[in-house]
Amino acid sequence: MPTAKERSRERRWIVLGIDGRYVTLGRATDPSEEEVRRAEEALRAQGLAGWLAVMEGNPYVGAAPRLLEVRRLAQPAVPFADAAAACIRLIANYRTELAG
């Protein structure tokens, strides 16, 4: 089982939506250009937009993860910082629900 320090260094590729929701693309390897293109097409098809980003840290335990912007997908209309803050709030709310 990974230690708390190892979990805090966990890195995953995500697609971050403008409302803070995210989907993990992978952890072991970088996503291919084809995977990123398909993710962007899926966002557009649903009328959504977001970013390809890296999440550092575990969203389930430990310190709040940090989000790093990599590139825009489907022309998001809000700043990355706003979506990242919404994501961290959603993670904190989820953790509170689990603990309570």
TIBADREN-373937 format. One record per atom (N, C-alpha, C): residue in three letters; atom name; chain; residue number from 1; x, y, z. Coordinates in Angstrom, 3 decimals. Each point is the difference from the previous one (the first is absolute). Layout:
TIBADREN-373937
(ALA; CA; A; NUM; (X; Y; Z)) ...
***
This chain:
TIBADREN-373937
(MET; N; A; 1; (0.848; -1.180; 0.000)) (MET; CA; A; 1; (-0.848; 1.180; 0.000)) (MET; C; A; 1; (0.891; 1.240; 0.000)) (PRO; N; A; 2; (-0.309; 0.999; -0.851)) (PRO; CA; A; 2; (0.837; 1.204; -0.068)) (PRO; C; A; 2; (-0.062; 0.795; 1.304)) (THR; N; A; 3; (1.116; 0.631; 0.340)) (THR; CA; A; 3; (0.039; 0.860; 1.186)) (THR; C; A; 3; (-0.710; 1.313; -0.309)) (ALA; N; A; 4; (-0.276; 0.787; 1.036)) (ALA; CA; A; 4; (-0.655; 1.310; -0.189)) (ALA; C; A; 4; (0.856; 0.893; -0.890)) (LYS; N; A; 5; (1.310; -0.055; 0.173)) (LYS; CA; A; 5; (0.891; 0.821; -0.819)) (LYS; C; A; 5; (-0.073; -0.423; -1.467)) (GLU; N; A; 6; (-0.038; -1.300; -0.251)) (GLU; CA; A; 6; (-0.103; -0.493; -1.376)) (GLU; C; A; 6; (-1.334; 0.407; -0.625)) (ARG; N; A; 7; (-1.095; -0.065; 0.788)) (ARG; CA; A; 7; (-1.302; 0.415; -0.523)) (ARG; C; A; 7; (-0.009; 1.480; -0.338)) (SER; N; A; 8; (0.722; 0.812; 0.792)) (SER; CA; A; 8; (0.014; 1.436; -0.245)) (SER; C; A; 8; (0.766; 0.344; -1.277)) (ARG; N; A; 9; (0.832; -0.920; -0.480)) (ARG; CA; A; 9; (0.760; 0.226; -1.242)) (ARG; C; A; 9; (-0.680; -0.633; -1.206)) (GLU; N; A; 10; (-1.121; -0.664; 0.230)) (GLU; CA; A; 10; (-0.727; -0.637; -1.104)) (GLU; C; A; 10; (-0.304; 1.037; -1.081)) (ARG; N; A; 11; (0.130; -0.424; -1.248)) (ARG; CA; A; 11; (-0.298; 0.889; -1.143)) (ARG; C; A; 11; (-0.941; -0.734; -0.935)) (ARG; N; A; 12; (-0.997; 0.713; -0.470)) (ARG; CA; A; 12; (-0.914; -0.572; -0.978)) (ARG; C; A; 12; (-0.362; 1.066; -1.023)) (TRP; N; A; 13; (-0.177; -0.446; -1.237)) (TRP; CA; A; 13; (-0.492; 0.862; -1.064)) (TRP; C; A; 13; (-1.518; 0.048; 0.109)) (ILE; N; A; 14; (-0.562; 1.197; -0.091)) (ILE; CA; A; 14; (-1.452; 0.149; 0.090)) (ILE; C; A; 14; (-0.509; 0.926; -1.091)) (VAL; N; A; 15; (-1.289; -0.126; -0.276)) (VAL; CA; A; 15; (-0.723; 1.019; -0.749)) (VAL; C; A; 15; (-0.847; 0.709; 1.047)) (LEU; N; A; 16; (0.250; 1.288; 0.171)) (LEU; CA; A; 16; (-0.696; 0.819; 0.980)) (LEU; C; A; 16; (-1.064; 0.820; -0.704)) (GLY; N; A; 17; (-1.239; -0.119; 0.449)) (GLY; CA; A; 17; (-1.091; 0.782; -0.556)) (GLY; C; A; 17; (-0.074; 1.369; 0.644)) (ILE; N; A; 18; (-0.710; 0.921; -0.643)) (ILE; CA; A; 18; (-0.079; 1.369; 0.520)) (ILE; C; A; 18; (-0.725; 0.072; 1.342)) (ASP; N; A; 19; (-0.802; -1.017; 0.324)) (ASP; CA; A; 19; (-0.732; -0.011; 1.273)) (ASP; C; A; 19; (0.743; -0.733; 1.108)) (GLY; N; A; 20; (1.215; -0.477; -0.270)) (GLY; CA; A; 20; (0.809; -0.658; 1.017)) (GLY; C; A; 20; (-0.022; -1.516; -0.047)) (ARG; N; A; 21; (-0.923; -0.566; -0.782)) (ARG; CA; A; 21; (-0.001; -1.463; -0.125)) (ARG; C; A; 21; (1.220; -0.423; -0.814)) (TYR; N; A; 22; (0.479; -1.219; 0.251)) (TYR; CA; A; 22; (1.154; -0.482; -0.760)) (TYR; C; A; 22; (-0.149; -1.477; -0.306)) (VAL; N; A; 23; (0.743; -0.420; -1.019)) (VAL; CA; A; 23; (0.091; -1.405; -0.391)) (VAL; C; A; 23; (1.481; -0.321; -0.114)) (THR; N; A; 24; (0.407; -1.122; 0.576)) (THR; CA; A; 24; (1.393; -0.421; -0.079)) (THR; C; A; 24; (0.262; -0.652; -1.356)) (LEU; N; A; 25; (1.061; 0.454; -0.669)) (LEU; CA; A; 25; (0.414; -0.609; -1.274)) (LEU; C; A; 25; (1.032; -1.094; 0.228)) (GLY; N; A; 26; (0.760; 0.104; 1.052)) (GLY; CA; A; 26; (0.990; -1.022; 0.278)) (GLY; C; A; 26; (1.034; 0.468; 0.994)) (ARG; N; A; 27; (0.768; -0.973; 0.484)) (ARG; CA; A; 27; (1.044; 0.309; 0.975)) (ARG; C; A; 27; (1.363; -0.508; -0.435)) (ALA; N; A; 28; (0.043; -1.168; -0.615)) (ALA; CA; A; 28; (1.280; -0.643; -0.282)) (ALA; C; A; 28; (0.733; 0.625; -1.184)) (THR; N; A; 29; (-0.752; 0.497; -0.975)) (THR; CA; A; 29; (0.624; 0.571; -1.194)) (THR; C; A; 29; (-0.717; 1.280; -0.399)) (ASP; N; A; 30; (0.675; 0.798; -0.799)) (ASP; CA; A; 30; (-0.623; 1.210; -0.538)) (ASP; C; A; 30; (-1.085; -0.403; -0.994)) (PRO; N; A; 31; (-1.093; 0.776; -0.070)) (PRO; CA; A; 31; (-1.023; -0.314; -0.999)) (PRO; C; A; 31; (0.542; 0.277; -1.399)) (SER; N; A; 32; (-0.437; -0.795; -0.953)) (SER; CA; A; 32; (0.419; 0.226; -1.389)) (SER; C; A; 32; (-0.752; 1.198; -0.563)) (GLU; N; A; 33; (0.503; 0.538; -1.075)) (GLU; CA; A; 33; (-0.686; 1.113; -0.664)) (GLU; C; A; 33; (-1.395; -0.431; -0.444)) (GLU; N; A; 34; (-0.143; -1.241; -0.416)) (GLU; CA; A; 34; (-1.299; -0.540; -0.412)) (GLU; C; A; 34; (-0.977; -0.026; 1.181)) (GLU; N; A; 35; (0.467; -0.418; 1.171)) (GLU; CA; A; 35; (-0.864; -0.016; 1.191)) (GLU; C; A; 35; (-0.461; 1.406; 0.369)) (VAL; N; A; 36; (0.906; 0.955; -0.091)) (VAL; CA; A; 36; (-0.344; 1.388; 0.314)) (VAL; C; A; 36; (-0.998; 0.532; -1.029)) (ARG; N; A; 37; (0.221; -0.311; -1.269)) (ARG; CA; A; 37; (-0.920; 0.445; -1.050)) (ARG; C; A; 37; (-1.398; -0.572; 0.215)) (ARG; N; A; 38; (-0.070; -1.281; 0.345)) (ARG; CA; A; 38; (-1.309; -0.620; 0.250)) (ARG; C; A; 38; (-0.691; 0.608; 1.218)) (ALA; N; A; 39; (0.772; 0.308; 1.033)) (ALA; CA; A; 39; (-0.577; 0.636; 1.188)) (ALA; C; A; 39; (-0.560; 1.375; -0.351)) (GLU; N; A; 40; (0.740; 0.754; -0.815)) (GLU; CA; A; 40; (-0.477; 1.323; -0.405)) (GLU; C; A; 40; (-1.263; -0.118; -0.851)) (GLU; N; A; 41; (-0.035; -0.958; -0.909)) (GLU; CA; A; 41; (-1.195; -0.209; -0.821)) (GLU; C; A; 41; (-1.204; -0.380; 0.860)) (ALA; N; A; 42; (0.227; -0.828; 1.019)) (ALA; CA; A; 42; (-1.091; -0.407; 0.893)) (ALA; C; A; 42; (-0.535; 1.199; 0.780)) (LEU; N; A; 43; (0.904; 0.878; 0.436)) (LEU; CA; A; 43; (-0.452; 1.210; 0.682)) (LEU; C; A; 43; (-0.873; 0.846; -0.921)) (ARG; N; A; 44; (0.503; 0.253; -1.207)) (ARG; CA; A; 44; (-0.751; 0.815; -0.971)) (ARG; C; A; 44; (-1.373; -0.606; -0.303)) (ALA; N; A; 45; (-0.050; -1.303; -0.169)) (ALA; CA; A; 45; (-1.252; -0.673; -0.337)) (ALA; C; A; 45; (-1.049; 0.189; 1.093)) (GLN; N; A; 46; (0.438; 0.221; 1.228)) (GLN; CA; A; 46; (-0.919; 0.209; 1.115)) (GLN; C; A; 46; (-0.177; 1.472; 0.345)) (GLY; N; A; 47; (0.579; 0.876; -0.814)) (GLY; CA; A; 47; (-0.093; 1.431; 0.264)) (GLY; C; A; 47; (0.839; 0.445; 1.188)) (LEU; N; A; 48; (1.073; -0.740; 0.279)) (LEU; CA; A; 48; (0.862; 0.292; 1.142)) (LEU; C; A; 48; (1.381; 0.444; -0.465)) (ALA; N; A; 49; (0.787; 0.478; 0.939)) (ALA; CA; A; 49; (1.379; 0.393; -0.270)) (ALA; C; A; 49; (0.809; -0.223; 1.273)) (GLY; N; A; 50; (1.318; 0.058; -0.115)) (GLY; CA; A; 50; (0.840; -0.191; 1.177)) (GLY; C; A; 50; (1.464; 0.057; -0.353)) (TRP; N; A; 51; (0.768; -0.778; 0.734)) (TRP; CA; A; 51; (1.452; -0.009; -0.155)) (TRP; C; A; 51; (0.555; -1.405; 0.166)) (LEU; N; A; 52; (1.085; -0.251; -0.677)) (LEU; CA; A; 52; (0.853; -1.129; 0.323)) (LEU; C; A; 52; (0.867; 0.520; 1.138)) (ALA; N; A; 53; (0.080; -0.743; 1.098)) (ALA; CA; A; 53; (0.735; 0.463; 1.174)) (ALA; C; A; 53; (0.665; -1.181; 0.691)) (VAL; N; A; 54; (0.882; 0.315; 0.915)) (VAL; CA; A; 54; (0.637; -0.992; 0.851)) (VAL; C; A; 54; (-0.457; 0.273; 1.427)) (MET; N; A; 55; (-0.444; -1.062; 0.672)) (MET; CA; A; 55; (-0.353; 0.096; 1.420)) (MET; C; A; 55; (1.137; -0.614; 0.790)) (GLU; N; A; 56; (0.591; 0.790; 0.880)) (GLU; CA; A; 56; (1.057; -0.490; 0.886)) (GLU; C; A; 56; (-0.600; -0.188; 1.377)) (GLY; N; A; 57; (0.071; -1.220; 0.504)) (GLY; CA; A; 57; (-0.573; -0.318; 1.297)) (GLY; C; A; 57; (-1.221; -0.879; -0.182)) (ASN; N; A; 58; (-0.408; -0.633; 1.072)) (ASN; CA; A; 58; (-1.110; -0.934; -0.029)) (ASN; C; A; 58; (-1.302; 0.743; 0.292)) (PRO; N; A; 59; (-1.019; -0.136; -0.850)) (PRO; CA; A; 59; (-1.246; 0.712; 0.248)) (PRO; C; A; 59; (-0.810; -0.577; 1.163)) (TYR; N; A; 60; (0.374; -1.153; 0.507)) (TYR; CA; A; 60; (-0.786; -0.667; 1.045)) (TYR; C; A; 60; (0.564; 0.160; 1.403)) (VAL; N; A; 61; (1.299; 0.154; 0.132)) (VAL; CA; A; 61; (0.626; 0.101; 1.323)) (VAL; C; A; 61; (1.163; 0.982; -0.048)) (GLY; N; A; 62; (0.396; 0.469; 1.181)) (GLY; CA; A; 62; (1.162; 0.870; 0.099)) (GLY; C; A; 62; (-0.323; 1.449; -0.309)) (ALA; N; A; 63; (1.037; 0.755; -0.263)) (ALA; CA; A; 63; (-0.163; 1.418; -0.329)) (ALA; C; A; 63; (-0.786; 0.140; -1.293)) (ALA; N; A; 64; (-0.645; 1.140; -0.161)) (ALA; CA; A; 64; (-0.748; 0.256; -1.236)) (ALA; C; A; 64; (0.949; -0.092; -1.188)) (PRO; N; A; 65; (-0.435; -0.639; -1.072)) (PRO; CA; A; 65; (0.873; -0.098; -1.168)) (PRO; C; A; 65; (0.227; 1.367; -0.652)) (ARG; N; A; 66; (1.025; 0.058; -0.794)) (ARG; CA; A; 66; (0.325; 1.208; -0.759)) (ARG; C; A; 66; (-0.271; -0.298; -1.464)) (LEU; N; A; 67; (-0.560; 0.977; -0.712)) (LEU; CA; A; 67; (-0.320; -0.177; -1.418)) (LEU; C; A; 67; (0.901; 0.882; -0.846)) (LEU; N; A; 68; (0.555; -0.598; -1.044)) (LEU; CA; A; 68; (0.904; 0.712; -0.901)) (LEU; C; A; 68; (-0.596; 0.002; -1.407)) (GLU; N; A; 69; (-0.209; 1.172; -0.536)) (GLU; CA; A; 69; (-0.565; 0.128; -1.349)) (GLU; C; A; 69; (1.014; -0.448; -1.044)) (VAL; N; A; 70; (-0.465; -0.812; -0.954)) (VAL; CA; A; 70; (0.849; -0.432; -1.102)) (VAL; C; A; 70; (-0.456; 0.670; -1.288)) (ARG; N; A; 71; (-1.306; -0.162; -0.327)) (ARG; CA; A; 71; (-0.504; 0.678; -1.202)) (ARG; C; A; 71; (-1.524; 0.051; 0.017)) (ARG; N; A; 72; (-0.520; 0.999; -0.707)) (ARG; CA; A; 72; (-1.445; 0.206; -0.083)) (ARG; C; A; 72; (-0.612; -1.017; -0.955)) (LEU; N; A; 73; (-1.247; -0.401; 0.316)) (LEU; CA; A; 73; (-0.750; -0.917; -0.854)) (LEU; C; A; 73; (-1.368; 0.607; -0.277)) (ALA; N; A; 74; (-0.354; 0.175; -1.252)) (ALA; CA; A; 74; (-1.330; 0.467; -0.422)) (ALA; C; A; 74; (-0.335; 1.407; 0.512)) (GLN; N; A; 75; (0.954; 0.861; 0.074)) (GLN; CA; A; 75; (-0.187; 1.430; 0.297)) (GLN; C; A; 75; (-0.778; 0.301; 1.287)) (PRO; N; A; 76; (0.545; -0.324; 1.176)) (PRO; CA; A; 76; (-0.696; 0.322; 1.242)) (PRO; C; A; 76; (-0.190; 1.514; 0.157)) (ALA; N; A; 77; (-1.144; 0.393; 0.554)) (ALA; CA; A; 77; (-0.352; 1.416; 0.126)) (ALA; C; A; 77; (0.349; 0.576; 1.369)) (VAL; N; A; 78; (0.556; -0.808; 0.883)) (VAL; CA; A; 78; (0.394; 0.477; 1.320)) (VAL; C; A; 78; (1.492; -0.252; 0.191)) (PRO; N; A; 79; (0.634; 0.733; 0.916)) (PRO; CA; A; 79; (1.428; -0.234; 0.253)) (PRO; C; A; 79; (0.255; -1.361; 0.643)) (PHE; N; A; 80; (1.148; -0.559; -0.301)) (PHE; CA; A; 80; (0.410; -1.278; 0.591)) (PHE; C; A; 80; (-0.047; 0.070; 1.521)) (ALA; N; A; 81; (0.459; 1.108; 0.575)) (ALA; CA; A; 81; (0.032; 0.136; 1.461)) (ALA; C; A; 81; (-1.389; -0.175; 0.612)) (ASP; N; A; 82; (-1.037; 0.489; -0.661)) (ASP; CA; A; 82; (-1.366; -0.144; 0.509)) (ASP; C; A; 82; (-0.436; -1.464; -0.022)) (ALA; N; A; 83; (0.292; -0.693; -1.089)) (ALA; CA; A; 83; (-0.362; -1.417; -0.099)) (ALA; C; A; 83; (0.803; -0.831; 0.998)) (ALA; N; A; 84; (1.272; 0.317; 0.168)) (ALA; CA; A; 84; (0.837; -0.732; 0.959)) (ALA; C; A; 84; (-0.519; 0.205; 1.427)) (ALA; N; A; 85; (-0.378; 1.220; 0.343)) (ALA; CA; A; 85; (-0.541; 0.269; 1.337)) (ALA; C; A; 85; (-1.311; -0.764; 0.211)) (ALA; N; A; 86; (-0.845; -0.055; -1.034)) (ALA; CA; A; 86; (-1.256; -0.752; 0.097)) (ALA; C; A; 86; (0.289; -1.483; 0.203)) (CYS; N; A; 87; (1.001; -0.523; -0.671)) (CYS; CA; A; 87; (0.380; -1.407; 0.139)) (CYS; C; A; 87; (0.451; -0.294; 1.431)) (ILE; N; A; 88; (0.833; 0.844; 0.543)) (ILE; CA; A; 88; (0.492; -0.206; 1.361)) (ILE; C; A; 88; (-1.160; 0.074; 1.003)) (ARG; N; A; 89; (-0.963; 0.903; -0.232)) (ARG; CA; A; 89; (-1.189; 0.068; 0.872)) (ARG; C; A; 89; (-0.810; -1.292; -0.078)) (LEU; N; A; 90; (-0.187; -0.521; -1.220)) (LEU; CA; A; 90; (-0.738; -1.258; -0.157)) (LEU; C; A; 90; (0.701; -1.152; 0.723)) (ILE; N; A; 91; (1.316; -0.045; -0.103)) (ILE; CA; A; 91; (0.769; -1.043; 0.680)) (ILE; C; A; 91; (-0.157; 0.151; 1.515)) (ALA; N; A; 92; (0.109; 1.222; 0.512)) (ALA; CA; A; 92; (-0.143; 0.244; 1.441)) (ALA; C; A; 92; (-1.408; -0.400; 0.468)) (ASN; N; A; 93; (-1.025; 0.352; -0.773)) (ASN; CA; A; 93; (-1.377; -0.363; 0.363)) (ASN; C; A; 93; (-0.170; -1.513; 0.024)) (TYR; N; A; 94; (0.571; -0.674; -0.973)) (TYR; CA; A; 94; (-0.086; -1.465; -0.058)) (TYR; C; A; 94; (0.669; -0.614; 1.236)) (ARG; N; A; 95; (1.173; 0.485; 0.335)) (ARG; CA; A; 95; (0.706; -0.518; 1.178)) (ARG; C; A; 95; (-0.810; 0.232; 1.268)) (THR; N; A; 96; (-0.632; 1.171; 0.122)) (THR; CA; A; 96; (-0.831; 0.304; 1.162)) (THR; C; A; 96; (-1.187; -0.954; 0.092)) (GLU; N; A; 97; (-0.637; -0.269; -1.126)) (GLU; CA; A; 97; (-1.123; -0.941; -0.020)) (GLU; C; A; 97; (0.435; -1.390; 0.442)) (LEU; N; A; 98; (1.163; -0.435; -0.455)) (LEU; CA; A; 98; (0.499; -1.316; 0.385)) (LEU; C; A; 98; (0.309; -0.087; 1.485)) (ALA; N; A; 99; (0.535; 1.088; 0.543)) (ALA; CA; A; 99; (0.391; 0.014; 1.405)) (ALA; C; A; 99; (-1.201; 0.131; 0.945)) (GLY; N; A; 100; (-1.089; 0.580; -0.503)) (GLY; CA; A; 100; (-1.117; 0.315; 0.879)) (GLY; C; A; 100; (-1.021; -1.026; 0.063)) 
***
